């Protein structure tokens, strides 16, 4: 699998996961309740078990990706880097 193919696959997975997360956050806000989920074993091993901390890490990762992909050299070399 090429880097571009891996990126494409990961983007689809990330999009689906963030859409589910967004809908779940909407439902949580509507219900004015609270629910916990069991984190993956990697996150438990790193003692990152708070939903709030996981969400902050997700936002941080998205910001890092945005910064990397908006660099002029990267945009010039890989204008559509996840499908080519």
Backbone as CSV, one residue per row, in Angstrom:
resi,resn,N_x,N_y,N_z,CA_x,CA_y,CA_z,C_x,C_y,C_z
1,UNK,0.848,-1.172,0.000,0.000,0.000,0.000,0.899,1.242,0.000
2,UNK,0.621,2.173,-0.892,1.406,3.407,-0.952,0.985,4.345,0.176
3,UNK,1.808,5.365,0.401,1.460,6.370,1.412,0.147,7.052,1.054
4,UNK,-0.040,7.349,-0.227,-1.266,8.014,-0.660,-2.486,7.133,-0.409
5,UNK,-2.359,5.845,-0.677,-3.477,4.923,-0.431,-3.777,4.816,1.061
6,UNK,-2.729,4.774,1.870,-2.918,4.705,3.318,-3.600,5.967,3.833
7,UNK,-3.179,7.124,3.307,-3.798,8.388,3.712,-5.269,8.401,3.315
8,UNK,-5.569,7.967,2.103,-6.952,7.936,1.633,-7.810,7.059,2.538
9,UNK,-7.317,5.882,2.868,-8.055,4.964,3.742,-8.263,5.582,5.118
10,UNK,-7.201,6.160,5.684,-7.295,6.774,7.008,-8.248,7.960,7.015
11,UNK,-8.269,8.734,5.930,-9.180,9.876,5.862,-10.634,9.430,5.883
12,UNK,-10.951,8.368,5.167,-12.328,7.865,5.161,-12.714,7.385,6.563
13,UNK,-11.824,6.647,7.200,-12.089,6.157,8.553,-12.257,7.325,9.514
14,UNK,-11.378,8.321,9.414,-11.453,9.484,10.299,-12.738,10.271,10.076
15,UNK,-13.126,10.433,8.820,-14.360,11.156,8.519,-15.557,10.448,9.139
16,UNK,-15.636,9.136,8.949,-16.750,8.381,9.516,-16.755,8.467,11.043
17,UNK,-15.583,8.362,11.646,-15.500,8.416,13.106,-15.881,9.791,13.632
18,UNK,-15.423,10.855,12.979,-15.751,12.196,13.460,-17.219,12.523,13.227
19,UNK,-17.809,11.990,12.161,-19.251,12.183,11.956,-20.040,11.509,13.077
20,UNK,-19.645,10.280,13.437,-20.319,9.583,14.542,-20.133,10.343,15.846
21,UNK,-18.914,10.829,16.089,-18.631,11.585,17.305,-19.489,12.841,17.363
22,UNK,-19.581,13.552,16.253,-20.370,14.777,16.208,-21.839,14.492,16.518
23,UNK,-22.384,13.433,15.934,-23.781,13.064,16.199,-23.972,12.662,17.658
24,UNK,-23.019,11.932,18.209,-23.119,11.517,19.610,-23.060,12.721,20.540
25,UNK,-22.198,13.684,20.224,-22.124,14.899,21.040,-23.433,15.670,20.970
26,UNK,-24.051,15.721,19.789,-25.356,16.377,19.654,-26.400,15.688,20.529
27,UNK,-26.439,14.356,20.478,-27.415,13.609,21.282,-27.156,13.802,22.773
28,UNK,-25.887,13.820,23.162,-25.547,14.021,24.565,-26.018,15.391,25.028
29,UNK,-25.795,16.409,24.203,-26.229,17.760,24.559,-27.749,17.836,24.650
30,UNK,-28.440,17.172,23.732,-29.909,17.176,23.740,-30.459,16.490,24.983
31,UNK,-29.834,15.401,25.373,-30.306,14.635,26.529,-29.833,15.238,27.842
32,UNK,-28.868,16.157,27.762,-28.279,16.771,28.952,-27.792,15.694,29.915
33,UNK,-27.233,14.662,29.341,-26.746,13.562,30.153,-25.262,13.364,29.976
34,UNK,-24.795,12.263,30.460,-23.373,11.961,30.352,-23.215,10.456,30.196
35,UNK,-22.346,10.072,29.306,-22.061,8.645,29.156,-20.578,8.476,28.905
36,UNK,-20.058,7.356,29.304,-18.642,7.061,29.117,-18.513,5.917,28.126
37,UNK,-17.388,5.850,27.478,-17.126,4.716,26.605,-15.782,4.129,26.984
38,UNK,-15.605,2.866,26.670,-14.343,2.201,26.965,-13.341,2.537,25.877
39,UNK,-12.266,3.177,26.267,-11.234,3.547,25.309,-10.499,2.311,24.821
40,UNK,-9.804,2.474,23.721,-9.017,1.353,23.206,-7.898,1.021,24.184
41,UNK,-7.363,-0.171,24.043,-6.309,-0.610,24.962,-5.093,0.299,24.910
42,UNK,-4.774,0.880,23.747,-3.610,1.767,23.650,-3.821,2.997,24.521
43,UNK,-4.996,3.573,24.447,-5.261,4.761,25.246,-5.296,4.428,26.731
44,UNK,-5.852,3.280,27.081,-5.853,2.872,28.487,-4.430,2.672,28.983
45,UNK,-3.587,2.058,28.139,-2.193,1.846,28.509,-1.443,3.147,28.729
46,UNK,-1.833,4.174,27.980,-1.207,5.489,28.128,-1.923,6.327,29.184
47,UNK,-2.902,5.725,29.838,-3.676,6.375,30.894,-4.400,7.622,30.393
48,UNK,-4.844,7.567,29.135,-5.649,8.648,28.570,-7.071,8.113,28.522
49,UNK,-7.799,8.299,29.603,-9.118,7.688,29.710,-10.254,8.700,29.755
50,UNK,-9.944,9.968,29.816,-10.991,10.985,29.861,-11.480,11.291,28.449
51,UNK,-12.787,11.280,28.261,-13.341,11.635,26.955,-12.899,13.031,26.538
52,UNK,-12.860,13.945,27.494,-12.450,15.318,27.189,-11.003,15.348,26.693
53,UNK,-10.119,14.594,27.340,-8.718,14.562,26.912,-8.568,13.940,25.531
54,UNK,-9.334,12.883,25.263,-9.273,12.248,23.947,-9.752,13.214,22.876
55,UNK,-10.846,13.941,23.153,-11.364,14.916,22.196,-10.342,16.024,21.946
56,UNK,-9.685,16.500,22.993,-8.656,17.533,22.826,-7.489,17.019,21.990
57,UNK,-7.114,15.755,22.179,-6.042,15.174,21.372,-6.471,15.066,19.912
58,UNK,-7.721,14.686,19.673,-8.247,14.590,18.312,-8.213,15.951,17.627
59,UNK,-8.645,16.981,18.335,-8.620,18.337,17.777,-7.186,18.764,17.497
60,UNK,-6.283,18.462,18.419,-4.872,18.795,18.216,-4.291,18.092,17.003
61,UNK,-4.626,16.818,16.831,-4.148,16.080,15.660,-4.690,16.687,14.375
62,UNK,-5.971,17.063,14.377,-6.567,17.682,13.185,-5.878,19.006,12.861
63,UNK,-5.554,19.773,13.881,-4.853,21.041,13.652,-3.453,20.794,13.092
64,UNK,-2.755,19.800,13.628,-1.420,19.460,13.123,-1.478,19.047,11.658
65,UNK,-2.467,18.223,11.307,-2.628,17.791,9.919,-2.892,18.991,9.023
66,UNK,-3.745,19.898,9.478,-4.063,21.094,8.695,-2.815,21.933,8.444
67,UNK,-2.012,22.118,9.466,-0.776,22.903,9.327,0.166,22.234,8.326
68,UNK,0.337,20.925,8.450,1.249,20.203,7.557,0.796,20.282,6.104
69,UNK,-0.502,20.096,5.865,-0.987,20.049,4.486,-1.106,21.424,3.854
70,UNK,-1.047,22.478,4.638,-1.136,23.829,4.081,0.226,24.453,3.807
71,UNK,1.305,23.736,4.079,2.636,24.259,3.764,2.771,24.366,2.248
72,UNK,3.318,25.474,1.741,3.399,25.685,0.286,4.085,24.549,-0.468
73,UNK,5.198,24.054,0.025,5.911,22.977,-0.657,5.089,21.707,-0.732
74,UNK,4.410,21.396,0.336,3.588,20.192,0.367,2.429,20.318,-0.611
75,UNK,1.805,21.489,-0.632,0.680,21.701,-1.544,1.132,21.644,-2.999
76,UNK,2.342,22.131,-3.281,2.848,22.121,-4.654,3.198,20.703,-5.105
77,UNK,3.815,19.939,-4.220,4.239,18.579,-4.569,3.088,17.578,-4.561
78,UNK,2.106,17.806,-3.705,0.995,16.857,-3.543,-0.339,17.605,-3.542
79,UNK,-0.758,18.157,-4.695,-1.981,18.951,-4.713,-3.222,18.153,-4.312
80,UNK,-3.230,16.874,-4.591,-4.342,16.015,-4.187,-3.741,14.745,-3.613
81,UNK,-2.967,14.918,-2.554,-2.082,13.887,-2.034,-2.783,12.622,-1.588
82,UNK,-4.068,12.656,-1.299,-4.698,11.455,-0.771,-5.421,10.632,-1.825
83,UNK,-5.444,11.084,-3.074,-6.095,10.270,-4.104,-5.173,9.914,-5.252
84,UNK,-3.993,10.478,-5.331,-3.083,10.205,-6.453,-2.099,9.111,-6.075
